[in-house]
Every structure is written in structure tokens, then in C-alpha cells.
Amino acid sequence: MIVESNETKGDLFYEEFYKKGGWSYSYWREYWWHRKQIVKRFGLRRGMSLLDAGCGNGFHTHLFKRMGFQSVGVDRSRAGIEWAKKHYPETIYHCCDLFDMPFAHNSFDVVLARGLSHYHYNLAGRKAITATAELLRFVKPGGLFSLVIITDLSGRKPVDDVWQNTLADYRKHMSLFSDEYQVDWYKGMAICSCRKEAEPVGAQTTREISIVGD
Ligand SMILES: C[S@@+](CC[C@H](N)C(=O)[O-])C[C@H]1O[C@@H](n2cnc3c(N)ncnc32)[C@H](O)[C@@H]1O
């Protein structure tokens, strides 16, 4: 008998979901939301390189391309990336896992994680911490890591569903990685960022991060 992990179930769900087109986002609503809540809020400029990590079927990667960014999307869903390449041929996409990305470290001005499930559960646990640590490796020193994720801020942490982390939970997570971080909330979405600190020559990391749970 093959027992499927939640991760495999998630992957199977996304394969079917993206084949049917995925979320039906309103182009202009998403355009102006990201322009105000990400580009303006964090002072991003046209021409910057941006990695959309877990880009699904590539909609937001394409949106940033249209706003003038050199954007690249990655997702491990084959169907998502096929859809993205077909519908947004002028934007670059790679089908790969976040932990196996084909880029040099320190190569993006901005790394964006929008809706990644790693941030729907225990933010002090292994899954969330290793994801942020990995994604930050691809941010240029002085560049930005940004996380956008749904939460109602209630602090509910059910065992069988996604957690509704509070702003304090997100603050604690971001503060593990940088002294320069920002956490906010707008209409159901936590909008977080941290600036990557300069790496001292020869050092792996300047921070000790303790992991609590999965
Ligand atoms: C909720 S969807 C968000 C998609 C897109 N960012 C959006 O906002 O529409 C989460 C995406 O993360 C992808 N994902 C989850 N874990 C991943 C991993 N380890 N490597 C690459 N992609 C991953 C899934 O395949 C899925 O497409």
C-alpha cells in the first residue's frame, strides 16, 4: 500500500488545479495591490531582479515583469510551469523545488514568497525556518525577502488545518533572520519583509537560530 504524505497530496492537487487554469485572479486588482503593497511599500524600482518562489501558474511573476522587473518564477508543479510558459512566454520560469534552484546565491534584488504553505503553520518550526533561510541565500546582500500570506490574525492553531498566525508570530520569524524587518497586515494578508544583511567573508551565517517543532 502506498501512503501519500500531505506534501504528495498537495502536489497532486496542484497538478490538476493548474491544468484547469488555477486561480482566476483579476489582473488589475492584483496589479494595483502589488504595486501599492509591495513595490511602493518596499521602495522597489523597475529593472530590479525578482524571484517569485512558488509561483504556481506564474500569474504574479508575469505581473512583476509587466511592472518592469526582471522577474523569474519557480514552482515544483509541472502543470503550473507549463501553463505559465504557454500563457506568459516573455517571462522566465523554472520547474524545480525551492531547495534545488538553479541560481547562484546572492543573485536577486528581491525574493518573493506568495502563499507558500511553509508559512501557514509553525513559524518557529523547521519547515518555515529552513524555507526562509534557503530563500534568503538567493537574495543579494542588502536586498529584500518578502513574504505575503493569508491570515486572519486570530492566533488559532488547529491541528488539522492551516494556522492563523498573528503579527507577533510573523515578527518573531522575520527577526530571526535580520534586524531590519517589517511586518504588516492589509485586508486579510500578512505582508512581511526582511533585508538581507551583508555576509562577512568566509562566514556561513552570523545568526544562531533555534528550531521549535516541524
Ligand atoms: C498556494 S500556492 C501559491 C501560488 C502563487 N504564488 C499564487 O499566489 O497564486 C503555493 C505554491 O507553492 C508551490 N510549492 C510548495 N512547496 C514547494 C517547493 N518545495 N518547491 C517549489 N514549489 C513549491 C506549490 O506547487 C504551489 O504552486
The ligand as a Gaussian input file, in Angstrom:
#p B3LYP/6-31G(d) Opt

LIG

0 1
 C       -0.837000      28.500000      -2.542000
 S        0.125000      28.213000      -3.980000
 C        0.568000      29.888000      -4.374000
 C        0.880000      30.086000      -5.838000
 C        1.164000      31.530000      -6.245000
 N        2.300000      32.087000      -5.525000
 C       -0.049000      32.402000      -6.032000
 O       -0.021000      33.226000      -5.109000
 O       -1.010000      32.236000      -6.791000
 C        1.634000      27.524000      -3.355000
 C        2.590000      27.044000      -4.449000
 O        3.824000      26.680000      -3.845000
 C        4.339000      25.571000      -4.568000
 N        5.308000      24.891000      -3.700000
 C        5.081000      24.356000      -2.472000
 N        6.214000      23.814000      -1.988000
 C        7.174000      23.992000      -2.935000
 C        8.539000      23.636000      -3.022000
 N        9.159000      22.987000      -2.027000
 N        9.206000      23.969000      -4.130000
 C        8.604000      24.623000      -5.153000
 N        7.313000      24.981000      -5.130000
 C        6.587000      24.676000      -4.033000
 C        3.122000      24.736000      -4.906000
 O        3.374000      23.876000      -6.002000
 C        2.092000      25.827000      -5.217000
 O        2.064000      26.136000      -6.591000

